[in-house]
Amino acid sequence: MTSLLESLMSRERVFVVGSGGVGKTTLSAALAITAALEQPLNVLVVTVDPAKRLAGTLGVAALANAPRQVELPGLAPKGRLWAASVDMKSAWDDLVHQFSPDQATSERILASPIYHNLSAKFIGSYDYAAVQVLAALTADDRYDLVVVDTPPSRNALDFLDAPARLREFFSSPLLALLTLPRRTRLFSAATRPFYLVADMVLGSAFLTDLTDFFSDFAKLGSGLVEQSKSFSELLTAPATGFIAIAAPYGPSVDEAHRLLEALKTRDLHALAFIVNRSLPGRLFTPQADEARVWLEQDAPTVLETRFAGEPVVAAAILRATSELVFTHQQFANARARELLNALQDVGIDLFEVPISEVELDSPNALAALVHSTTAAATPGG
């Protein structure tokens, strides 16, 4: 089995995927930092997570679509680290400027209230914007390694399918209908009933604005479609890999299998699976068992002087604490084993990252997190 860092370094682009709340953003940053520390590489970490936690994790004030260099003081990195975060509004504005055939078209689109509502509220608009930004960033040959922190798993799968949906939209009958000139649609036997009702409900002025907007927006199609095709090809390229993450709680087993199956059906290469926030192995050693027994049986006598006159209370508290710790240990260990055992046949490397005992609020702490990673134990271990 290769190490987690070796898995990471085997590709030029690595997408980190997983459900919300499992530490995906933190691990993405940790992997990128460790790569920059240990290899003479230009490393970029970029988040497509709308929660935008990456900046705080890296210790910088803010991130945007354009990468900014992240300093790693006191760590003596062999390489250099950059970070970026997809900002939907500026991403869409940049795309309009980039793919409009002329300045007048881009100005009309940017000034349209319809554009502001679609770019801010339309379902999937964040995915479409992210695809276009990442298509440029991941293809940028200035970076030797790009680590992408994706949205939570359901959104992540939407994000992976966004290039195909974008191409479908620009070739769809709906767009053709929306861009029909008013004169043409009024004389079309197929569309005339719809537009007569729409005129009465929405008003002819709104329909005219809608037609004008989509007529301009359709002009962006060739550029957006071409870039989305390039991104689809990049996702399945040999230099691209995916690292999946889950935690030993919640519906992790089912979620893990769904995620890995989704990657497989899309011909995307899974590099490794990480069980994050596992309890450290030292909690399951004979010494840990001895400590628990001491806590339950012997500690009350030591504390009798402290709880003078109430030794029974002290004993009850310590016994309840011991039972709680033991139960938590056994449950968390059982869930981690269940998850790992269920994934033994998926054909990729499995790793465990223990719960951190320090705040993960600095590059130093994040680098230590990767080094605490261990290969997953065998079934029943």
SEVO-76332 format. One record per residue (C-alpha): x, y, z. Coordinates in steps of 0.5 Angstrom, whole numbers, m for minus. Layout:
BEGIN
<r c1="X" c2="Y" c3="Z"/>
...
//
This chain:
BEGIN
<r c1="0" c2="0" c3="0"/>
<r c1="3" c2="7" c3="m2"/>
<r c1="2" c2="13" c3="3"/>
<r c1="m3" c2="18" c3="3"/>
<r c1="2" c2="23" c3="1"/>
<r c1="5" c2="18" c3="m5"/>
<r c1="m3" c2="17" c3="m7"/>
<r c1="m3" c2="25" c3="m7"/>
<r c1="3" c2="26" c3="m11"/>
<r c1="2" c2="21" c3="m16"/>
<r c1="m3" c2="26" c3="m20"/>
<r c1="m3" c2="33" c3="m22"/>
<r c1="m10" c2="34" c3="m20"/>
<r c1="m13" c2="31" c3="m14"/>
<r c1="m21" c2="33" c3="m12"/>
<r c1="m23" c2="31" c3="m5"/>
<r c1="m30" c2="29" c3="m4"/>
<r c1="m35" c2="27" c3="1"/>
<r c1="m41" c2="29" c3="5"/>
<r c1="m41" c2="35" c3="9"/>
<r c1="m38" c2="36" c3="16"/>
<r c1="m33" c2="30" c3="15"/>
<r c1="m27" c2="35" c3="15"/>
<r c1="m26" c2="35" c3="8"/>
<r c1="m24" c2="43" c3="7"/>
<r c1="m19" c2="42" c3="13"/>
<r c1="m16" c2="35" c3="10"/>
<r c1="m15" c2="39" c3="3"/>
<r c1="m11" c2="44" c3="6"/>
<r c1="m7" c2="40" c3="10"/>
<r c1="m6" c2="35" c3="4"/>
<r c1="m4" c2="42" c3="0"/>
<r c1="1" c2="44" c3="5"/>
<r c1="4" c2="38" c3="6"/>
<r c1="6" c2="37" c3="m1"/>
<r c1="9" c2="44" c3="m1"/>
<r c1="13" c2="43" c3="5"/>
<r c1="16" c2="36" c3="3"/>
<r c1="16" c2="37" c3="m5"/>
<r c1="19" c2="43" c3="m9"/>
<r c1="13" c2="44" c3="m13"/>
<r c1="8" c2="50" c3="m14"/>
<r c1="2" c2="47" c3="m10"/>
<r c1="m5" c2="50" c3="m11"/>
<r c1="m11" c2="49" c3="m7"/>
<r c1="m18" c2="51" c3="m9"/>
<r c1="m25" c2="51" c3="m5"/>
<r c1="m31" c2="50" c3="m9"/>
<r c1="m35" c2="49" c3="m2"/>
<r c1="m40" c2="55" c3="m1"/>
<r c1="m38" c2="55" c3="6"/>
<r c1="m31" c2="58" c3="4"/>
<r c1="m28" c2="56" c3="11"/>
<r c1="m21" c2="55" c3="7"/>
<r c1="m19" c2="62" c3="8"/>
<r c1="m19" c2="62" c3="16"/>
<r c1="m16" c2="55" c3="16"/>
<r c1="m10" c2="57" c3="12"/>
<r c1="m9" c2="64" c3="16"/>
<r c1="m11" c2="69" c3="11"/>
<r c1="m16" c2="74" c3="11"/>
<r c1="m20" c2="72" c3="4"/>
<r c1="m19" c2="68" c3="m2"/>
<r c1="m22" c2="70" c3="m9"/>
<r c1="m22" c2="66" c3="m16"/>
<r c1="m15" c2="69" c3="m17"/>
<r c1="m10" c2="65" c3="m13"/>
<r c1="m6" c2="68" c3="m8"/>
<r c1="0" c2="66" c3="m5"/>
<r c1="0" c2="63" c3="2"/>
<r c1="6" c2="64" c3="7"/>
<r c1="8" c2="58" c3="11"/>
<r c1="13" c2="62" c3="16"/>
<r c1="17" c2="57" c3="20"/>
<r c1="16" c2="51" c3="16"/>
<r c1="22" c2="52" c3="11"/>
<r c1="18" c2="49" c3="5"/>
<r c1="21" c2="46" c3="m1"/>
<r c1="16" c2="48" c3="m5"/>
<r c1="10" c2="54" c3="m6"/>
<r c1="3" c2="54" c3="m4"/>
<r c1="m3" c2="58" c3="m7"/>
<r c1="m10" c2="58" c3="m5"/>
<r c1="m16" c2="60" c3="m9"/>
<r c1="m24" c2="60" c3="m7"/>
<r c1="m29" c2="60" c3="m13"/>
<r c1="m34" c2="67" c3="m12"/>
<r c1="m40" c2="66" c3="m16"/>
<r c1="m42" c2="73" c3="m17"/>
<r c1="m35" c2="75" c3="m20"/>
<r c1="m34" c2="68" c3="m23"/>
<r c1="m40" c2="69" c3="m28"/>
<r c1="m38" c2="76" c3="m29"/>
<r c1="m31" c2="74" c3="m31"/>
<r c1="m35" c2="69" c3="m36"/>
<r c1="m39" c2="74" c3="m39"/>
<r c1="m33" c2="79" c3="m41"/>
<r c1="m29" c2="73" c3="m43"/>
<r c1="m34" c2="69" c3="m48"/>
<r c1="m38" c2="75" c3="m50"/>
<r c1="m37" c2="77" c3="m58"/>
<r c1="m37" c2="84" c3="m56"/>
<r c1="m37" c2="89" c3="m51"/>
<r c1="m44" c2="91" c3="m52"/>
<r c1="m47" c2="84" c3="m51"/>
<r c1="m43" c2="84" c3="m45"/>
<r c1="m46" c2="90" c3="m42"/>
<r c1="m53" c2="88" c3="m44"/>
<r c1="m52" c2="82" c3="m40"/>
<r c1="m49" c2="85" c3="m34"/>
<r c1="m54" c2="90" c3="m33"/>
<r c1="m60" c2="85" c3="m34"/>
<r c1="m64" c2="84" c3="m28"/>
<r c1="m65" c2="77" c3="m31"/>
<r c1="m58" c2="76" c3="m31"/>
<r c1="m57" c2="78" c3="m23"/>
<r c1="m63" c2="73" c3="m21"/>
<r c1="m60" c2="67" c3="m25"/>
<r c1="m53" c2="68" c3="m23"/>
<r c1="m55" c2="69" c3="m16"/>
<r c1="m61" c2="64" c3="m15"/>
<r c1="m61" c2="59" c3="m21"/>
<r c1="m61" c2="52" c3="m19"/>
<r c1="m54" c2="50" c3="m21"/>
<r c1="m51" c2="56" c3="m22"/>
<r c1="m45" c2="56" c3="m17"/>
<r c1="m43" c2="49" c3="m20"/>
<r c1="m43" c2="52" c3="m27"/>
<r c1="m39" c2="58" c3="m25"/>
<r c1="m34" c2="53" c3="m21"/>
<r c1="m33" c2="49" c3="m27"/>
<r c1="m31" c2="55" c3="m31"/>
<r c1="m26" c2="57" c3="m26"/>
<r c1="m23" c2="50" c3="m25"/>
<r c1="m23" c2="49" c3="m32"/>
<r c1="m18" c2="55" c3="m32"/>
<r c1="m14" c2="54" c3="m26"/>
<r c1="m13" c2="46" c3="m26"/>
<r c1="m11" c2="47" c3="m34"/>
<r c1="m6" c2="52" c3="m31"/>
<r c1="1" c2="50" c3="m32"/>
<r c1="4" c2="54" c3="m27"/>
<r c1="2" c2="49" c3="m22"/>
<r c1="5" c2="42" c3="m21"/>
<r c1="m1" c2="40" c3="m16"/>
<r c1="m8" c2="43" c3="m16"/>
<r c1="m12" c2="40" c3="m10"/>
<r c1="m19" c2="42" c3="m10"/>
<r c1="m24" c2="42" c3="m4"/>
<r c1="m31" c2="40" c3="m7"/>
<r c1="m38" c2="42" c3="m5"/>
<r c1="m41" c2="36" c3="0"/>
<r c1="m42" c2="30" c3="m4"/>
<r c1="m49" c2="31" c3="m7"/>
<r c1="m47" c2="38" c3="m9"/>
<r c1="m40" c2="35" c3="m11"/>
<r c1="m44" c2="30" c3="m16"/>
<r c1="m48" c2="36" c3="m19"/>
<r c1="m41" c2="39" c3="m20"/>
<r c1="m38" c2="33" c3="m23"/>
<r c1="m44" c2="33" c3="m28"/>
<r c1="m45" c2="41" c3="m29"/>
<r c1="m41" c2="40" c3="m35"/>
<r c1="m45" c2="36" c3="m39"/>
<r c1="m52" c2="39" c3="m36"/>
<r c1="m49" c2="46" c3="m39"/>
<r c1="m48" c2="43" c3="m46"/>
<r c1="m55" c2="40" c3="m46"/>
<r c1="m58" c2="47" c3="m44"/>
<r c1="m54" c2="50" c3="m50"/>
<r c1="m57" c2="45" c3="m55"/>
<r c1="m64" c2="45" c3="m52"/>
<r c1="m71" c2="46" c3="m55"/>
<r c1="m72" c2="51" c3="m49"/>
<r c1="m66" c2="56" c3="m51"/>
<r c1="m69" c2="55" c3="m58"/>
<r c1="m76" c2="57" c3="m55"/>
<r c1="m73" c2="63" c3="m51"/>
<r c1="m69" c2="66" c3="m56"/>
<r c1="m75" c2="66" c3="m62"/>
<r c1="m76" c2="73" c3="m64"/>
<r c1="m83" c2="76" c3="m62"/>
<r c1="m85" c2="76" c3="m69"/>
<r c1="m83" c2="69" c3="m71"/>
<r c1="m86" c2="66" c3="m64"/>
<r c1="m93" c2="69" c3="m66"/>
<r c1="m93" c2="66" c3="m72"/>
<r c1="m91" c2="59" c3="m70"/>
<r c1="m97" c2="54" c3="m69"/>
<r c1="m93" c2="50" c3="m64"/>
<r c1="m91" c2="56" c3="m59"/>
<r c1="m97" c2="61" c3="m61"/>
<r c1="m101" c2="58" c3="m55"/>
<r c1="m96" c2="59" c3="m50"/>
<r c1="m94" c2="66" c3="m51"/>
<r c1="m101" c2="68" c3="m52"/>
<r c1="m102" c2="66" c3="m45"/>
<r c1="m95" c2="68" c3="m42"/>
<r c1="m97" c2="75" c3="m45"/>
<r c1="m103" c2="75" c3="m41"/>
<r c1="m100" c2="73" c3="m35"/>
<r c1="m93" c2="76" c3="m35"/>
<r c1="m94" c2="82" c3="m40"/>
<r c1="m91" c2="83" c3="m46"/>
<r c1="m85" c2="87" c3="m44"/>
<r c1="m82" c2="82" c3="m39"/>
<r c1="m83" c2="77" c3="m45"/>
<r c1="m79" c2="81" c3="m49"/>
<r c1="m74" c2="83" c3="m44"/>
<r c1="m73" c2="75" c3="m43"/>
<r c1="m72" c2="74" c3="m50"/>
<r c1="m67" c2="79" c3="m51"/>
<r c1="m63" c2="77" c3="m45"/>
<r c1="m63" c2="69" c3="m47"/>
<r c1="m61" c2="72" c3="m54"/>
<r c1="m55" c2="75" c3="m52"/>
<r c1="m54" c2="69" c3="m47"/>
<r c1="m54" c2="64" c3="m52"/>
<r c1="m48" c2="68" c3="m55"/>
<r c1="m44" c2="66" c3="m50"/>
<r c1="m45" c2="58" c3="m51"/>
<r c1="m40" c2="56" c3="m56"/>
<r c1="m34" c2="59" c3="m51"/>
<r c1="m38" c2="56" c3="m45"/>
<r c1="m39" c2="49" c3="m48"/>
<r c1="m32" c2="49" c3="m51"/>
<r c1="m29" c2="50" c3="m44"/>
<r c1="m34" c2="45" c3="m41"/>
<r c1="m32" c2="40" c3="m46"/>
<r c1="m24" c2="41" c3="m44"/>
<r c1="m26" c2="40" c3="m36"/>
<r c1="m30" c2="34" c3="m37"/>
<r c1="m24" c2="31" c3="m41"/>
<r c1="m19" c2="33" c3="m35"/>
<r c1="m24" c2="30" c3="m30"/>
<r c1="m22" c2="23" c3="m33"/>
<r c1="m15" c2="24" c3="m35"/>
<r c1="m10" c2="20" c3="m32"/>
<r c1="m7" c2="26" c3="m29"/>
<r c1="m13" c2="27" c3="m25"/>
<r c1="m15" c2="23" c3="m18"/>
<r c1="m20" c2="23" c3="m13"/>
<r c1="m20" c2="22" c3="m5"/>
<r c1="m26" c2="21" c3="m2"/>
<r c1="m27" c2="22" c3="6"/>
<r c1="m32" c2="20" c3="11"/>
<r c1="m33" c2="20" c3="18"/>
<r c1="m34" c2="14" c3="23"/>
<r c1="m41" c2="17" c3="25"/>
<r c1="m48" c2="18" c3="21"/>
<r c1="m49" c2="14" c3="15"/>
<r c1="m42" c2="14" c3="13"/>
<r c1="m42" c2="7" c3="10"/>
<r c1="m48" c2="8" c3="5"/>
<r c1="m45" c2="15" c3="3"/>
<r c1="m38" c2="12" c3="2"/>
<r c1="m41" c2="7" c3="m3"/>
<r c1="m45" c2="11" c3="m6"/>
<r c1="m40" c2="16" c3="m7"/>
<r c1="m35" c2="11" c3="m10"/>
<r c1="m40" c2="8" c3="m14"/>
<r c1="m41" c2="15" c3="m17"/>
<r c1="m34" c2="16" c3="m19"/>
<r c1="m34" c2="9" c3="m22"/>
<r c1="m40" c2="10" c3="m27"/>
<r c1="m37" c2="17" c3="m29"/>
<r c1="m30" c2="13" c3="m30"/>
<r c1="m27" c2="18" c3="m25"/>
<r c1="m20" c2="15" c3="m22"/>
<r c1="m21" c2="14" c3="m14"/>
<r c1="m14" c2="14" c3="m11"/>
<r c1="m16" c2="13" c3="m4"/>
<r c1="m21" c2="13" c3="2"/>
<r c1="m20" c2="17" c3="8"/>
<r c1="m24" c2="15" c3="15"/>
<r c1="m23" c2="22" c3="18"/>
<r c1="m23" c2="23" c3="26"/>
<r c1="m22" c2="16" c3="28"/>
<r c1="m21" c2="15" c3="35"/>
<r c1="m13" c2="14" c3="36"/>
<r c1="m11" c2="7" c3="37"/>
<r c1="m8" c2="8" c3="44"/>
<r c1="m15" c2="9" c3="47"/>
<r c1="m15" c2="1" c3="45"/>
<r c1="m9" c2="m1" c3="48"/>
<r c1="m8" c2="m5" c3="55"/>
<r c1="m6" c2="1" c3="58"/>
<r c1="m12" c2="5" c3="56"/>
<r c1="m16" c2="m1" c3="59"/>
<r c1="m12" c2="m1" c3="66"/>
<r c1="m13" c2="7" c3="66"/>
<r c1="m21" c2="6" c3="65"/>
<r c1="m21" c2="0" c3="71"/>
<r c1="m17" c2="5" c3="75"/>
<r c1="m22" c2="10" c3="74"/>
<r c1="m27" c2="6" c3="76"/>
<r c1="m25" c2="2" c3="82"/>
<r c1="m19" c2="5" c3="85"/>
<r c1="m19" c2="13" c3="84"/>
<r c1="m25" c2="14" c3="89"/>
<r c1="m21" c2="12" c3="95"/>
<r c1="m15" c2="17" c3="92"/>
<r c1="m21" c2="22" c3="92"/>
<r c1="m24" c2="21" c3="99"/>
<r c1="m21" c2="26" c3="102"/>
<r c1="m23" c2="31" c3="97"/>
<r c1="m30" c2="29" c3="98"/>
<r c1="m30" c2="28" c3="105"/>
<r c1="m36" c2="25" c3="108"/>
<r c1="m39" c2="23" c3="101"/>
<r c1="m34" c2="18" c3="98"/>
<r c1="m40" c2="14" c3="95"/>
<r c1="m42" c2="21" c3="91"/>
<r c1="m35" c2="21" c3="88"/>
<r c1="m35" c2="13" c3="87"/>
<r c1="m41" c2="14" c3="83"/>
<r c1="m39" c2="20" c3="79"/>
<r c1="m32" c2="16" c3="77"/>
<r c1="m36" c2="10" c3="75"/>
<r c1="m41" c2="13" c3="71"/>
<r c1="m35" c2="17" c3="67"/>
<r c1="m31" c2="11" c3="66"/>
<r c1="m37" c2="7" c3="63"/>
<r c1="m39" c2="13" c3="59"/>
<r c1="m31" c2="13" c3="56"/>
<r c1="m31" c2="6" c3="55"/>
<r c1="m38" c2="6" c3="51"/>
<r c1="m36" c2="12" c3="47"/>
<r c1="m29" c2="8" c3="45"/>
<r c1="m33" c2="2" c3="43"/>
<r c1="m38" c2="5" c3="39"/>
<r c1="m33" c2="10" c3="35"/>
<r c1="m28" c2="4" c3="34"/>
<r c1="m34" c2="m1" c3="32"/>
<r c1="m37" c2="5" c3="27"/>
<r c1="m30" c2="6" c3="24"/>
<r c1="m29" c2="m2" c3="23"/>
<r c1="m35" c2="m2" c3="20"/>
<r c1="m34" c2="3" c3="15"/>
<r c1="m27" c2="0" c3="14"/>
<r c1="m29" c2="m7" c3="13"/>
<r c1="m35" c2="m5" c3="8"/>
<r c1="m29" c2="m2" c3="4"/>
<r c1="m24" c2="m7" c3="4"/>
<r c1="m27" c2="m10" c3="m3"/>
<r c1="m27" c2="m3" c3="m7"/>
<r c1="m20" c2="m4" c3="m9"/>
<r c1="m17" c2="3" c3="m7"/>
<r c1="m12" c2="5" c3="m1"/>
<r c1="m16" c2="6" c3="6"/>
<r c1="m13" c2="11" c3="11"/>
<r c1="m15" c2="13" c3="18"/>
<r c1="m14" c2="20" c3="21"/>
<r c1="m15" c2="21" c3="28"/>
<r c1="m18" c2="26" c3="32"/>
<r c1="m14" c2="32" c3="33"/>
<r c1="m12" c2="34" c3="40"/>
<r c1="m10" c2="41" c3="38"/>
<r c1="m14" c2="47" c3="34"/>
<r c1="m13" c2="46" c3="27"/>
<r c1="m12" c2="53" c3="26"/>
<r c1="m5" c2="54" c3="23"/>
<r c1="m1" c2="51" c3="17"/>
<r c1="4" c2="47" c3="22"/>
<r c1="m2" c2="44" c3="25"/>
<r c1="m5" c2="42" c3="19"/>
<r c1="2" c2="39" c3="17"/>
<r c1="2" c2="35" c3="23"/>
<r c1="m5" c2="32" c3="21"/>
<r c1="m3" c2="29" c3="15"/>
<r c1="3" c2="26" c3="18"/>
<r c1="m1" c2="23" c3="24"/>
<r c1="m5" c2="19" c3="18"/>
<r c1="m4" c2="11" c3="18"/>
<r c1="m6" c2="6" c3="13"/>
<r c1="m13" c2="3" c3="15"/>
<r c1="m13" c2="m4" c3="20"/>
<r c1="m15" c2="m10" c3="17"/>
<r c1="m22" c2="m13" c3="18"/>
<r c1="m23" c2="m14" c3="25"/>
<r c1="m17" c2="m10" c3="27"/>
//
